[in-house]
Amino acid sequence: MTTTSARAREEQLAVVRLPEYTGADREEVRGGVPDPYQIEGLVMAWRPKREHFGIRREGRLVAHAGLVTVPVSVAGRRTEAVGLGGVIVAPGLRGQGLARAVVTAAMDHARGMGPDAGLLFCWPERMPVYEALGWRELEEHVRVEQPDGPVTMPMRTMWTPLREGAGWPPGPVHLLSLPF
Ligand SMILES: CC(C)(COP(=O)(O)OP(=O)(O)OC[C@H]1O[C@@H](n2cnc3c(N)ncnc32)[C@H](O)[C@@H]1OP(=O)(O)O)[C@@H](O)C(=O)NCCC(=O)NCCS
């Protein structure tokens, strides 16, 4: 039996598929905080996400996660991964499970997209959040594409299996795309 408070909590964490993720949506969720991902100093080009998931509270977008399928070369073998990016929870609402809810919904969707693994980039201080969600560190330095050619990604890389038994093969990793 679902209790009233359990139902209320479920409603608070209800994730919806967003038809788009506009500049206004980004502003709404970041709540006026400049550079929430701490990437402006990097001067890197980023790839937009194709699929968007969000949580709304009283109409306001308060959490987001985006996905995009990307080509990647692992030990010289070309494959694809589902990139997770744009993960953000509105300041003031963090620590309540919103990131868990929106990332879990996005990765449930990712399991039907084809690739065997999800991939993300983050700063070391964010890794415990993703570890709690089942992601693992990829120890390899990862090369990523930029407009002037490949560079070594300064952020950390993490991966997660999208089907039972999927592993990440050893060897050099080159994202054949802008990072996401
Ligand atoms: C990172 C961010 C999305 C996390 O959102 P959140 O709503 O606070 O996260 P949740 O409450 O859903 O927590 C998710 C899990 O991470 C864990 N976690 C959160 N912060 C943690 C920390 N500092 N150390 C260890 N674990 C942590 C939580 O305990 C939870 O695991 P649990 O469900 O097993 O308890 C949020 O801080 C944010 O928007 N930051 C700014 C943007 C950003 O850095 N995005 C990530 C880019 S890679």
The ligand as an ORCA input file, in Angstrom:
! r2SCAN-3c Opt
* xyz 0 1
  C      25.648     17.615     -8.633
  C      24.165     17.922     -8.352
  C      23.391     17.751     -9.643
  C      23.658     16.923     -7.295
  O      22.272     17.159     -7.103
  P      21.493     16.708     -5.760
  O      20.053     16.908     -6.009
  O      22.106     17.379     -4.598
  O      21.830     15.153     -5.690
  P      20.960     14.041     -4.948
  O      20.376     14.618     -3.691
  O      20.005     13.421     -5.890
  O      22.090     13.007     -4.554
  C      22.428     11.961     -5.444
  C      23.337     10.987     -4.709
  O      24.633     11.566     -4.543
  C      25.010     11.510     -3.175
  N      25.806     12.700     -2.900
  C      25.458     13.967     -3.114
  N      26.471     14.793     -2.778
  C      27.463     13.980     -2.323
  C      28.779     14.217     -1.828
  N      29.293     15.452     -1.767
  N      29.524     13.162     -1.446
  C      29.014     11.907     -1.512
  N      27.794     11.627     -2.005
  C      27.022     12.652     -2.384
  C      23.706     11.516     -2.424
  O      23.867     10.967     -1.117
  C      22.819     10.666     -3.307
  O      23.043      9.294     -3.101
  P      21.960      8.417     -2.255
  O      20.662      8.626     -2.978
  O      22.502      7.045     -2.351
  O      21.959      9.000     -0.875
  C      23.986     19.366     -7.792
  O      24.866     19.571     -6.718
  C      24.215     20.466     -8.820
  O      23.323     20.842     -9.563
  N      25.463     21.018     -8.878
  C      25.810     22.081     -9.843
  C      25.886     21.543    -11.267
  C      26.846     20.366    -11.386
  O      27.957     20.372    -10.854
  N      26.395     19.341    -12.102
  C      27.158     18.135    -12.318
  C      28.017     18.290    -13.501
  S      29.013     16.826    -13.738
*
